[in-house]
Amino acid sequence: FVAGQPATRSVILTPLAVDDVMIREAICTHEAFKVTVQSNAQQHHDRVLVAFDSSQWYSFRHEAELVIKTNSPAQPVLRIPVVVTAADDHIGRL
């Protein structure tokens, strides 16, 4: 994510054929991010949408994680860092 630019990104969890992994809960540890879980049983995956409200991002001293709780005994909790960079860090990049 880029500071000052609202955006939404998605994370797709696709279990292996032998696993029936389902998301029980997904949260973000910072209030600038809203998390929504979308299940798609037909395609056998869950999608987590993370929406960034740039008006709630006040400082780069904060860290944020996407925390996904699953029904999997092997991986009950996934922690994914959520990164926000300054707008000028993206000048000249795709």
C-alpha atoms as one frame of an Amber mdcrd trajectory, in Angstrom:
protein
   0.000   0.000   0.000   1.072   3.600  -0.544   0.449   6.342   2.015  -2.234
   8.773   0.881  -3.660   6.370  -1.719  -6.685   4.271  -0.717  -6.508   0.785
  -2.223  -7.716  -2.786  -1.851  -5.548  -5.893  -2.175  -6.539  -9.544  -1.960
  -4.994 -12.683  -0.504  -6.267 -15.998  -1.852  -5.923 -19.184   0.196  -6.082
 -22.302  -1.944  -5.769 -25.528   0.037  -4.039 -28.633  -1.247  -6.336 -31.350
  -2.545  -5.999 -33.298   0.719  -6.782 -30.294   2.919 -10.117 -28.660   3.521
  -8.830 -25.402   4.935 -11.354 -22.754   5.797 -10.841 -19.280   7.178 -12.457
 -18.843  10.569 -11.510 -15.206  11.049  -9.325 -12.553   9.484  -8.324  -9.263
  11.079  -5.729  -6.565  10.658  -3.821  -5.168  13.605  -4.189  -1.536  12.480
  -7.421   0.452  12.158  -6.421   1.819   8.736  -7.257  -1.591   7.224 -10.682
  -3.204   6.850 -10.719  -6.944   6.226 -13.441  -8.932   4.470 -13.503 -12.703
   3.897 -15.103 -14.103   0.741 -15.573 -17.869   0.492 -15.866 -19.601  -2.856
 -16.708 -23.262  -2.311 -17.126 -23.837  -6.039 -13.503 -22.854  -6.754 -12.236
 -24.291  -3.430 -10.615 -21.162  -2.109 -11.175 -18.311   0.296 -10.224 -14.729
  -0.505  -9.320 -12.098   2.060  -9.786  -8.521   0.889  -7.744  -5.876   2.687
  -8.921  -2.298   2.135  -6.608   0.566   3.096  -8.156   3.774   4.438  -5.257
   6.162   4.003  -6.943   8.794   6.194  -6.421   6.469   9.177  -2.667   5.992
   8.536  -0.899   8.615  10.646   2.664   7.422  11.022   5.227   5.044   9.566
   6.209   4.036  13.108   3.248   1.674  13.197   3.357  -1.886  11.976   0.410
  -3.843  10.674  -0.253  -7.537  10.194  -3.023  -9.437   8.497  -3.910 -12.254
  10.895  -5.813 -15.169   9.380  -7.196 -17.895  11.645  -7.990 -21.192   9.940
  -9.398 -24.593  10.848  -6.086 -26.244   9.886  -4.251 -28.017  12.718  -1.010
 -27.641  10.747  -1.393 -23.872  10.244  -4.051 -22.493  12.606  -2.802 -18.893
  12.344  -1.170 -17.106   9.412   0.493 -13.726   9.986   1.207 -11.626   6.911
   2.963  -8.262   7.214   1.057  -5.356   5.692   3.427  -2.723   4.321   2.675
   0.945   3.689   5.325   2.975   1.907   5.664   6.699   1.357   4.272   7.950
  -1.954   7.679   9.237  -3.088   9.143   5.706  -2.707   7.093   4.681  -5.783
   8.159   7.411  -8.192   9.496   5.778 -11.345   8.323   2.274 -10.368   5.676
   0.145 -12.028
